[in-house]
Amino acid sequence: MIQNTLSKNKRLFGPAVFYKSALAIAVPVMLQQLIQSMVSLIDNFMVSGLGDISMSGVNVAGQVLFVFMIYVNTICMAGGIFLTQFFGAKDREGMKQAFLFKLIMGFAAFVPYIFICLIFPRETLSLMLKGNLQADLILDEGVRYIRIMFFMGLPMTVSMCIASSLRDMGQTKVPLIITIIATLTNTMFNWLLIYGNLHFPKLGVEGAAIATVIARCLEFIIFIAVYIKTKPEFIVKLSELLKIDGKLFWRILKKGSLVLFCEMVWVISETITTALYNGRGGADVVSGMAASFSVANLFFVAFGGIYSATGVVMGKTLGEGKLEKAREQKTWILSGSLVFGFLMLLFGLATTLIIPLVYGRLSDSALYICRRMVVLLSFFMPVWVYLNSQQAVARAGGDAEMGAYTDAMITIFVMIPMLFLIARFTNAGPVLMFLAVKLLDFVKITIFHFWLKKERWLKNLTVKSNT
């Protein structure tokens, strides 16, 4: 009997029913993100018709806004660690407090958001274009775009809090449907406002920004309607908005601060590296690199799917107190993610076929950079999918230290200094610079492997003595 149990626990892959349940969560999340990525690709296709400079302006502004979006998404992830486990423990009050945490911490970002978008937009965006040969022209376009994008801040924050909380409970279809509606709206208004079709004003990059704001506001209205009508288990009445459990809020913040630290280090490092890439030429470098990541977002959807599925499946198991089962699921998830990563590698290589179709109006130099980057990003997919699954397993049990102490420290003390040295002492182009620093991800995988073996993640967070 003991031998059979040991044999079962050592299985690398779980039963088909396990992966089916995980995919039932992951696929709608990936579809939602795929739709958003495709609309982003269509946005870029439409804006690219305005030329390298206009596309560069939009994408430089987008990179700055990306920091805000990652912050809100990370706050939702941090609250989601607890919301999922409280859902498994059938603790409605705990779920409400986790949702309140998302809202309060999400709104906290709005003050710097105002400064970036309305008060110091040009000064902020100029940090992304140090050394660029066409910086002034790109900044003119970027400032026009980001001033309008300010108005999507609050609606997007509330929508992300509600959508992520529904996904934390395994309810992925509603956010998917709402995303489809919002993204179709965005595409339609892009077509109308960028080029002035059907007698609408021809607004260029400002039209692209207005289209996004309209779509985000519509998304917000629908999510609020769903929230009021369906009354999910985490619903908070207006009279309860200030009824915060201070001790629980602090527990979530304590765990969440490490997740936030890790993610913000990552996104700020990506912003710094993008700024260094942008300084290696003119608008062709900015637009070429931006185009490559816009295409890569089609297969980067794997990360959100892996994270959501792992968080819901393992968070629920841990919240139910089934620690031995969670230990087994961890092995199955990691093994399955590696196979999934290689499938995404093939999908990534296939996306190179659409580059000339979508970005044919960019310069030849920009297209060359875009194509090389997409190929490189594709070959890193098995590594990144596996890394994301390792992080998701750790965070499902509240082990945020792994990412903070390993991922963030390598980024701060090794990757960023390495990039500055490469930029200062070599003539390496942006693609080669990217390759050099991303080789560090193999070091992260190795450290994460041994860290997970310590099983600091194997916790039921709904039991106070375990935290």
FINUVO-460114 format. One line per 10 residues: for each residue x, y, z of C-alpha. Coordinates in Angstrom, 3 decimals. Layout:
BEGIN
X:Y:Z; ... $
//
This chain:
BEGIN
0.000:0.000:0.000; 2.838:2.389:0.930; 4.696:1.575:-2.283; 1.614:2.277:-4.381; 1.179:5.649:-2.670; 4.795:6.612:-3.274; 4.539:5.559:-6.905; 1.428:7.647:-7.339; 3.056:10.738:-5.774; 6.052:10.462:-8.088 $
4.016:10.577:-11.281; 5.170:13.432:-13.482; 1.827:13.828:-15.268; -1.623:13.778:-13.765; -4.774:12.134:-15.098; -6.589:13.594:-18.081; -9.425:14.822:-15.855; -6.965:17.036:-13.928; -5.680:18.767:-17.054; -9.218:19.041:-18.368 $
-10.284:20.934:-15.241; -7.188:23.152:-15.433; -7.778:23.899:-19.123; -11.416:24.740:-18.371; -10.034:27.677:-16.379; -6.982:28.468:-18.502; -8.557:28.439:-21.969; -11.203:31.160:-21.375; -8.523:33.338:-19.729; -6.194:32.798:-22.685 $
-9.011:33.455:-25.141; -9.808:36.703:-23.332; -6.187:37.796:-23.512; -5.857:36.557:-27.095; -8.798:38.706:-28.144; -7.263:41.700:-26.372; -3.915:40.981:-28.039; -5.525:40.672:-31.457; -7.284:43.982:-30.982; -3.972:45.490:-29.874 $
-2.475:44.060:-33.047; -5.279:45.612:-35.100; -4.674:48.917:-33.260; -1.009:48.729:-34.190; -1.916:47.798:-37.766; -4.117:50.889:-38.052; -1.638:53.207:-36.325; 1.294:51.800:-38.331; -0.399:53.211:-41.418; 0.412:56.655:-40.009 $
4.145:55.822:-40.143; 7.024:54.868:-37.846; 6.841:58.087:-35.811; 3.129:57.879:-34.946; 3.417:54.207:-34.048; 6.477:54.944:-31.934; 4.615:57.695:-30.056; 1.675:55.430:-29.251; 3.904:52.598:-28.100; 6.163:54.767:-25.934 $
3.044:56.091:-24.183; 1.717:52.553:-24.012; 4.856:51.350:-22.257; 4.391:53.959:-19.517; 0.692:53.092:-19.154; 1.722:49.437:-19.018; 3.390:50.109:-15.655; 0.042:51.286:-14.219; -1.803:48.302:-15.676; 0.729:45.855:-14.241 $
0.391:47.508:-10.837; -3.406:47.049:-10.832; -3.080:43.513:-12.181; -0.543:42.652:-9.459; -2.803:44.032:-6.735; -5.547:41.794:-8.133; -3.154:38.837:-8.086; -2.179:39.525:-4.462; -5.797:39.808:-3.335; -6.636:36.799:-5.483 $
-4.234:34.557:-3.543; -6.465:35.024:-0.502; -9.803:35.288:-2.328; -9.250:31.897:-3.979; -8.378:30.190:-0.707; -11.306:31.824:1.102; -13.494:30.575:-1.754; -12.173:27.050:-1.149; -12.878:27.462:2.576; -16.379:28.881:1.837 $
-15.563:32.044:3.828; -17.642:34.838:2.261; -16.452:37.534:4.656; -12.856:36.722:3.798; -13.688:36.963:0.092; -15.237:40.412:0.626; -12.141:41.640:2.433; -9.878:40.353:-0.348; -12.028:42.203:-2.914; -11.926:45.399:-0.839 $
-8.147:45.105:-0.740; -8.051:45.048:-4.548; -10.248:48.150:-4.843; -8.484:50.254:-2.198; -4.967:49.438:-3.371; -6.021:49.860:-7.001; -7.321:53.377:-6.357; -4.091:54.243:-4.524; -2.272:54.283:-7.872; -4.452:57.018:-9.284 $
-2.459:59.938:-7.867; 0.785:59.118:-9.740; -1.364:58.237:-12.757; -2.687:61.826:-12.835; 0.843:63.240:-12.667; 2.084:61.016:-15.502; -0.846:61.533:-17.883; -1.865:65.155:-17.259; 0.860:67.113:-15.466; 4.218:65.767:-16.637 $
3.496:63.615:-19.706; 6.295:64.920:-21.918; 8.899:64.770:-19.162; 7.874:61.195:-18.331; 7.823:59.951:-21.917; 11.165:61.610:-22.679; 12.798:59.165:-20.250; 11.941:56.413:-22.733; 13.704:58.132:-25.626; 17.122:59.152:-24.333 $
19.496:59.170:-27.284; 16.804:58.519:-29.888; 17.422:60.420:-33.114; 13.749:61.387:-33.581; 12.739:61.871:-29.952; 10.951:65.242:-30.308; 8.673:64.077:-33.114; 7.831:60.854:-31.271; 7.102:62.776:-28.059; 4.609:65.073:-29.831 $
2.541:62.037:-30.826; 2.942:60.293:-27.473; 1.774:63.269:-25.409; -1.391:63.691:-27.493; -2.154:60.003:-26.962; -1.457:59.706:-23.218; -3.474:62.802:-22.227; -6.641:61.158:-23.535; -5.744:57.714:-22.156; -5.919:59.244:-18.662 $
-9.709:58.859:-18.744; -9.554:55.056:-18.879; -7.784:54.817:-15.475; -10.683:54.517:-13.011; -13.027:52.432:-15.200; -10.233:50.004:-16.027; -9.259:49.616:-12.357; -12.777:48.688:-11.236; -13.267:46.352:-14.208; -9.996:44.522:-13.496 $
-10.923:44.076:-9.823; -14.306:42.543:-10.658; -13.019:40.421:-13.552; -10.084:39.010:-11.590; -12.334:38.173:-8.620; -14.728:36.261:-10.853; -11.768:34.328:-12.280; -10.501:33.636:-8.742; -13.760:31.728:-8.229; -13.320:29.835:-11.490 $
-15.928:31.942:-13.324; -14.092:32.735:-16.549; -16.857:32.908:-19.157; -18.405:36.231:-18.106; -15.114:38.185:-18.241; -14.437:36.579:-21.622; -17.785:37.686:-23.095; -17.406:41.228:-21.739; -13.889:41.421:-23.160; -15.165:40.383:-26.593 $
-17.789:43.160:-26.517; -15.287:45.786:-25.361; -12.588:44.834:-27.844; -14.984:44.796:-30.793; -16.083:48.269:-29.721; -12.454:49.374:-29.569; -11.767:48.032:-33.061; -14.838:49.686:-34.539; -14.032:53.127:-33.108; -10.391:52.768:-34.154 $
-11.549:52.294:-37.719; -13.894:55.267:-37.449; -11.640:57.746:-35.643; -8.065:57.092:-36.752; -8.734:57.586:-40.476; -12.113:59.355:-40.343; -14.253:56.660:-41.957; -18.043:57.132:-42.369; -17.654:60.912:-42.047; -16.178:60.715:-38.534 $
-13.309:63.148:-37.810; -9.825:61.961:-38.813; -7.965:62.131:-35.495; -4.898:59.911:-35.949; -3.297:58.814:-32.667; -5.882:60.809:-30.698; -8.591:58.741:-32.378; -6.867:55.544:-31.223; -6.855:56.853:-27.638; -10.535:57.909:-27.740 $
-11.504:54.471:-29.071; -9.732:52.785:-26.147; -11.403:55.062:-23.592; -14.860:54.378:-25.072; -14.232:50.624:-24.957; -12.963:50.727:-21.360; -15.986:52.766:-20.220; -18.378:50.322:-21.881; -16.518:47.410:-20.259; -16.869:49.146:-16.862 $
-20.631:49.667:-17.288; -21.210:46.008:-18.201; -19.082:44.696:-15.310; -20.969:46.910:-12.847; -24.275:45.627:-14.237; -23.126:42.005:-13.852; -21.829:42.745:-10.349; -25.169:44.207:-9.231; -27.351:41.598:-10.937; -25.489:38.376:-10.105 $
-24.319:39.407:-6.597; -21.168:37.259:-6.533; -20.001:35.914:-3.162; -17.425:38.704:-2.816; -20.004:41.484:-3.370; -19.582:44.502:-1.094; -22.439:46.915:-0.414; -21.759:50.652:-0.470; -22.278:50.747:3.306; -19.536:48.111:3.696 $
-16.835:49.893:1.682; -15.198:51.249:4.832; -15.719:48.122:6.959; -12.174:46.884:6.621; -10.744:44.082:8.725; -7.435:45.761:9.603; -5.633:42.565:10.601; -6.660:40.696:7.445; -5.919:43.717:5.261; -2.426:43.808:6.770 $
-1.945:40.075:6.166; -2.910:40.454:2.520; -0.762:43.571:2.170; 2.203:41.811:3.793; 2.013:38.940:1.318; 0.931:41.175:-1.538; 3.742:43.666:-1.037; 6.284:41.019:-1.976; 4.283:40.050:-5.069; 3.944:43.744:-5.921 $
7.648:44.335:-5.351; 8.568:41.447:-7.636; 6.177:42.443:-10.420; 7.019:46.143:-10.267; 10.731:45.375:-10.376; 10.008:43.317:-13.476; 7.890:45.966:-15.231; 10.235:48.828:-14.329; 13.191:46.776:-15.557; 11.299:46.134:-18.798 $
10.682:49.883:-19.095; 14.369:50.632:-18.516; 15.463:48.009:-21.043; 12.969:49.356:-23.581; 14.409:52.835:-23.086; 17.914:51.447:-23.708; 16.728:49.628:-26.841; 15.068:52.812:-28.078; 18.387:54.621:-27.879; 19.996:52.299:-30.444 $
18.593:54.133:-33.455; 15.581:56.119:-34.603; 11.863:55.539:-34.946; 12.531:52.263:-36.818; 13.964:50.681:-33.641; 11.080:51.903:-31.453; 8.387:50.776:-33.901; 10.152:47.499:-34.782; 10.555:46.422:-31.157; 7.019:47.524:-30.301 $
5.636:45.610:-33.271; 7.457:42.440:-32.207; 5.939:42.484:-28.731; 2.523:43.230:-30.179; 2.824:40.030:-32.245; 4.348:38.109:-29.325; 1.342:38.986:-27.162; -0.576:36.464:-29.262; 1.412:33.640:-27.667; 2.206:35.375:-24.369 $
-1.434:34.589:-23.460; -0.023:31.299:-22.179; 1.281:33.078:-19.061; -2.118:34.345:-17.910; -3.720:30.965:-18.542; -1.061:29.093:-16.579; -1.214:31.546:-13.697; -5.018:31.591:-13.429; -5.416:27.812:-13.697; -2.685:27.155:-11.136 $
-4.017:29.787:-8.745; -7.606:28.518:-8.850; -6.851:24.773:-8.819; -4.137:24.807:-6.170; -5.531:27.727:-4.177; -8.836:25.907:-3.771; -7.071:22.668:-2.797; -4.904:24.468:-0.223; -7.910:26.393:1.119; -9.671:23.068:1.678 $
-6.659:21.902:3.703; -5.735:19.071:1.287; -1.978:19.589:1.446; -0.944:16.174:0.165; -3.183:16.587:-2.866; -1.681:20.050:-3.514; 1.829:18.559:-3.395; 0.798:16.099:-6.081; -0.862:18.776:-8.220; 2.297:20.877:-8.132 $
4.252:18.152:-9.990; 1.483:17.670:-12.531; 1.245:21.395:-13.250; 4.988:21.871:-13.708; 5.293:18.874:-16.050; 2.264:19.903:-18.070; 3.482:23.494:-18.364; 6.767:22.375:-19.925; 4.933:20.478:-22.664; 2.622:23.452:-23.139 $
5.625:25.749:-23.466; 7.016:23.781:-26.403; 3.618:23.899:-28.117; 3.615:27.673:-27.692; 7.119:27.793:-29.226; 5.697:26.337:-32.446; 2.738:28.706:-32.329; 5.112:31.633:-31.823; 7.171:30.739:-34.886; 3.956:30.515:-36.915 $
3.058:34.117:-35.993; 6.037:35.394:-38.015; 3.899:34.762:-41.100; 1.532:37.620:-40.223; 4.267:40.256:-39.735; 4.382:41.467:-43.363; 0.570:41.462:-43.489; 0.078:43.541:-40.351; 3.128:45.784:-40.479; 3.831:46.005:-44.184 $
3.622:49.796:-44.048; 6.524:50.111:-41.616; 10.082:50.638:-42.847; 12.182:47.645:-43.944; 14.501:48.189:-40.985; 11.596:48.073:-38.513; 10.265:44.876:-40.109; 13.689:43.223:-39.893; 13.936:43.992:-36.170; 10.368:42.815:-35.586 $
10.878:39.465:-37.327; 14.129:38.647:-35.495; 12.599:39.503:-32.118; 9.503:37.353:-32.638; 11.673:34.332:-33.488; 13.808:34.911:-30.395; 10.761:35.363:-28.148; 9.280:32.131:-29.503; 12.322:30.064:-28.547; 12.136:31.362:-24.982 $
8.509:30.244:-24.523; 9.245:26.854:-22.853; 11.492:28.644:-20.354; 9.008:31.401:-19.569; 5.938:29.166:-19.343; 7.785:26.919:-16.880; 9.006:29.947:-14.885; 5.461:31.298:-14.688; 4.126:27.962:-13.470; 6.809:27.847:-10.762 $
5.838:31.359:-9.640; 2.132:30.492:-9.734; 2.636:27.420:-7.539; 4.580:29.441:-4.970; 2.049:32.283:-4.889; -0.935:29.941:-4.647; 0.323:29.098:-1.163; 1.359:32.639:-0.306; 5.095:32.132:-0.871; 5.845:35.510:-2.396 $
9.394:35.452:-1.030; 10.602:33.225:-3.861; 9.938:35.842:-6.493; 11.010:38.782:-4.350; 14.292:37.311:-3.178; 15.296:35.537:-6.379; 13.670:37.049:-9.436; 13.801:40.658:-8.260; 17.331:40.441:-6.848; 18.733:38.951:-10.059 $
16.954:41.663:-12.027; 18.218:44.525:-9.856; 21.783:43.416:-9.217; 22.625:41.442:-12.353; 20.319:42.054:-15.317; 20.007:45.855:-15.231; 23.740:46.499:-14.614; 24.518:44.029:-17.409; 22.266:45.944:-19.789; 23.872:49.278:-18.971 $
27.320:47.791:-19.524; 26.277:46.319:-22.881; 24.718:49.636:-23.907; 27.769:51.616:-22.772; 30.616:49.478:-24.089; 29.232:47.645:-27.148; 27.404:48.414:-30.364; 25.021:45.477:-29.905; 21.579:46.003:-31.405; 18.360:45.649:-29.398 $
17.759:41.987:-30.314; 21.225:40.866:-29.213; 20.927:42.912:-26.012; 17.634:41.196:-25.241; 19.133:37.732:-25.791; 22.103:38.425:-23.520; 20.031:39.362:-20.468; 17.284:36.763:-20.933; 19.823:33.937:-20.632; 19.634:34.703:-16.912 $
16.205:33.057:-16.854; 17.908:29.649:-16.861; 19.518:30.603:-13.550; 16.093:31.586:-12.157; 14.547:28.246:-13.138; 17.282:26.360:-11.294; 16.924:28.431:-8.112; 13.119:28.179:-8.208; 13.371:24.384:-8.546; 15.276:24.018:-5.276 $
13.197:26.690:-3.545; 9.918:24.891:-4.312; 11.353:21.688:-2.845; 11.438:23.427:0.547; 7.597:23.571:0.329; 7.184:26.983:1.901; 4.211:27.347:-0.453; 2.380:24.355:1.066; 0.086:26.425:3.307; -3.593:26.905:4.029 $
-3.798:30.711:4.292; -7.321:30.621:5.720; -5.873:29.190:8.956; -4.279:32.095:10.812; -1.688:29.991:12.596; -0.200:28.992:9.251; 0.558:32.512:8.057 $
//
